[in-house]
């Protein structure tokens, strides 16, 4: 089977293959690949997925969608040609819905639906990242093509971590191995600001932050270290050395940070709405700040957008960890090798189904 993907994603996977196989490329700067959106979640995952498919000989992958059996589009990152044209028969197109766009601020729901409908209309099968993702889309649209839930996966962390080891040494000089990690873009949804405030106001332990925090929100507190936005692989390596990852997003679809932490057996502290608690399960601590019957749709998203940060609940959990430690039950590890098999099986089943119809 020949599977095609966006040309930039395909190129990034080839570059990452060189990095894995050659120390010179492993030490190259990520900043040189901004044009490929390497640090963008959907792009990072898909490039890793392609590389895994090829390394396991599950299928051939190309950027030539004209010759492929199946083309995979990602709704969060795709070539503009799919926005304005129908370059391939929809029967040979799978659409991965990652949630990006469904909740874009200051854009009317009708416009969001129009852009998503445009992609859905060019696809015959949908891939959702989580039950939360699926429920949101099913609520938003009256009818959708068939689809499967395939949760993201992670691979082994690279042992070659020149910059990561440098940062880890810096962290350990201050905190040894006694630190929590917090990562993500500095947005209202991520609640980076609120978590930092809790650690600043109360003695909850040490916090290492990987985020583009504005200077005015950087408290001069010896228990808080700001390292800025670092490459995803570096962030994951440092998270794997921490007590736990704090991912207190108001809601998320299937965050790669959480997938990586769980793969590395690092506990995740999260809220109870969205795809994150669904993925975390017994692999962390879920703070029940929202009603359990909160609907998984745009109304539910709007509710959590306007909710106040649960300061007391949050501090109670962190204090308890400081006193008792944190024990987790690893009931699921998200291995990208399994994810790759699911993607290829889905593509193969779709191809077989269409041949049977013909």
N, C-alpha and C positions, 0 to 999 in steps of 0.2 A: 504494500500500500504506500502511496505517495501522498504525504500531507503537506500542505502549504500554509505559510504564515506571513505576516507583514515583513517586508524586506529589511526594515531596521531591526526587528526582533531577531530575524535570521542572522543578520550580520553580528549582532551583539552576542548571540550564542557561539558563533565561531571565534570571536575575540575571547570569550570566557573559556573556551576549550584551550586556546593557546596559553592562557593564564594558568590553567590547571596543570598543563604539561610542561611549562617552561618557566623557570624561576625569574628570568628577565621580565616576562610579561606579568608575572604575579606581582611584581614590585612596581608596575606602571601606575600612573596617576589616574584615578577615576574622573577627575575633572576634564580630562581630554575627551570624555565620551558623553558630555552633556547633550550633544546633538542626538544621541540615541536614547535619551531619557533613562539612563541606566538605573538611577536612584528612584525611579517611579515604580511603585509596587507592582502593578499589573505587568509592566515590561520586564521587571526583574524576574518575576515568577515564570512568565512564558519563556524567557530565554533559558532559564534553568530547566524547564520542562522539555524544551526541544533538545537540549544537550543530553538529557537523560534518555529520551526516546531513542536517540541515535546511538548512544553508548551501549544501550541494552539491546540494540538491533531489533527494536519493536516495529519500526517502520522507517521509511526514508522521509526526509524533510527537505523542503525546497522553498524558495521565495517565488517560484513561478506558478502562480495560481491557475494559469491557463491549462497546464498539463496535469495538475494534481487530481487525485481521486476525491479528496476532501480538503476544503479550506477552513481554517479556524480564524474567526474574527474575535477580537476582544473589545467589548464596548467602551472600555476606558482608554484604549490606545489602538488606533488603526489608521490606515492610509486614507487620506481625503477622497481617494477615488471611490470608496464605498459610500461616501456621503452623497455623491453627485451622480453615480452611475450604478449599473447592475452588471459588473464585470464577469460574473460567473452564475451559472444556473443555481437557483436557491436549493435544489435537491442535494447539492454537493457542498453546502455551506453550514458550518456549525457556529453558533454565536455564544460566546462566553460572557455572561452578564455578571459584572463585578459590582454593580450598584452605583458606580461613579456616574453622576449625572442625574440620578433619580431624585436627589435631595439638594441640587444646586441652589444656593441662596439667591434671592432676588430674581428668580426666573419663574414665570408662571407654569403651573402644572401642565397646561395644554402644550406649551413649547417643549417641555421635557418629554412628554408623551410623543410629540411629533418626531423628535430626533430619534427616540428609541424605536418607534414604530417603523421608521425608515430602515433601520438595521434589521429589525425582526422580520420585516417583509421580505428581506433578501436572504433569509435563513430558513432552514427546514427543521433544525433541532437546536435546543437551548441547553447550556450548561450553567447551573447555578453554583455559587460557592458555599452556600449554607441553606438550611431550612428557612432561616430568617430572610435571606435574599430571595428565595423562591416565593415565600408568602407575600413579601412586599410587591413583587412583580405580578403575582396572580391577582392581588387586590387592585393593582393599578390598571390592568388591562382586562377586558371582558373575555378575550380568547387569545390563547398563545399556542405555538407549536408544542410538540412533545418535548420533554426535557429530563435531564438527570441532575442530581446534586453530586458534584465532585469537589471535595474539599482540597485546598492547596496542600502541597507537601514540601518538605525540606530535605536537603542532602547534608552530608557530613561537612562540618566546618573545616575550611582549609587550615592545615597545620602551619602554613607559611604566613605569619602574621607580624611582619616587621613593624608596621605602624601600630597595630593592635597591642603588641607586646610593650611598645614604648608607652602607650597610654595606660596599660595595665600596671606597669611599674609605677607610674605617677599616682594612680589610684591607691595602690597597695601601700605606698609610702605614707599616705594619710590615714587610710581606713583598714589596712590589711585586707581581709576578705569579707568584712562586715559592712556591706553596702547594698542598697536597693538601686534598681535602675529604672529610668523613665525615659521614653523615647517617642519621637514623633514631631510632626510639624506643629508650630505654635499657633493653633487655631482654637476657637471656642469649643468645637466638637471634641478635640483631644483632651481638653481640661488640664493641659500642662501647667498653666498658671496657678490653678487651684491646688494642685498637688504640691507644687513648690511652696505655696503659702502655708500649707499644713505643716510641712517639714520645717519651715522657717519659724513658725509661731510656737510649735511644740517640739519637744525633744523626742522625735520618732526614730532617730538613728541617722545614718548617713545616706545621702541621695546623690547619685551620679546622673546627670541630665544630658541626653543627646538630642538637642533641639535648638532651633534658631530663636532662642529667647531674647527679646529686646533688652537692651542695657537697663532700662528703667525698671524691669521686673527681675533683675538679678540681685537678689539679696546678698549682702556681704556676710555670709554665714559660713563658718568653717566646716559645718556638716553638709554643705551643699557644694557640689563641683559641677561646673558648666563646661562641657566639651564641644558644644555646637553640633551641627548636623554632620555626622560622620557617615562613611559608606555603609550600606546595609550589612555587608559581611563583617566589617569591623565592629559595628554596633552589636551584632549577634554574638560575636566572640566575647565581648566584654560582658554582655548580659549573661552569658553562660558561666561567668565567674561570680555572679552576684547571689544575694539571698533570694531575691525574687524580682520578676519584672512587674512593674505597676503599669497596667494598660487600662486606664480608667476613662476611656473614650465613652461619650454619651451613648454611642452605638457604633458598630462597625460590621463589616460584611464577612471578611475572612482575613484578618490582618497577618501578614507574613511574619511580623515580629513575634506574635503569639505562637504561630505554627513552629517557628524556629526554637522558641524557648521550650515548648513542650517536647519537641524532638530531643532537645538537650537536657531534658529532665529538670528544668528550672520552673518553679511554681509561678503561676500568673495570678495577679490580684486584679480583679475587674468588676465592672458593674453587672447588673443582671438583665440588660436589654441588648438586643442585637445578636450578631453572629458570634461575638467573642465568648460569652458565657456558654453558648452551645458547644463551641469548640473546646473550651477550657475544661468543662466537666469536672471530674475529680482531680484534674491536674493543677489545681490551684484553689484560691478562695474567692468566692463570688459574693459580693456585697449586695444584699437585697434592698436596694434603695427605691425601686419602682414596683408598682402593683404587678402581681404575677399574671393577671389577666389583661395586661396592657396589649392592645392589638399590634401585630407585626405588620404595620402598613404606614402610610404617610401621616396618618393621624397620631399613631404611636410615636413616630419620629418627631413630630411637631411637639408633642407633650414633653419628651425628654430634652428637646432643645431648650425649653423654657424652665426646666427644673433647676433648683438650687443644688449646689454641691453638698452632699451629705457629710459634713465635717465630723460630727460626733461618731457616726458609724465607721467612717474611714479611720479615724484615730484609734478607735477601739480595736479594730482589726490589727493595725500596725503595732499597737502596744502589746497585744496578745502574742504576736509573733516574736516580739522582743523578749517576752518573758518565757514563753513555752516553746519557741521555735516554730517551724512549719513542716508538717508532714503531709505528703500528697500520695495519692494512689494512682500510679501510672496505668490508666485503663485504655489509653489510645495514643499511639505515636504516629505522627503524620509523615510518612516516608514518601519522598517524591518518586521513588521507584514504583510504589503501589499506585500513586496518582497517575504516573505516566501510562501504566497498564490500563487504568480506567479510561483515560482519554483515547488511547488507541483502540480499545475494545468498543467504545462508544462510536468512534469514527468507522470502525470495521462493520459494526452492526447496522449503522445507517447506510453504508455502502451496499451491504448484502440485501437489506430491506428494499432498497430502491431497485436493485437488479431483479429481485423477485417480482416486483410490481410490473417492471418492463416485460 
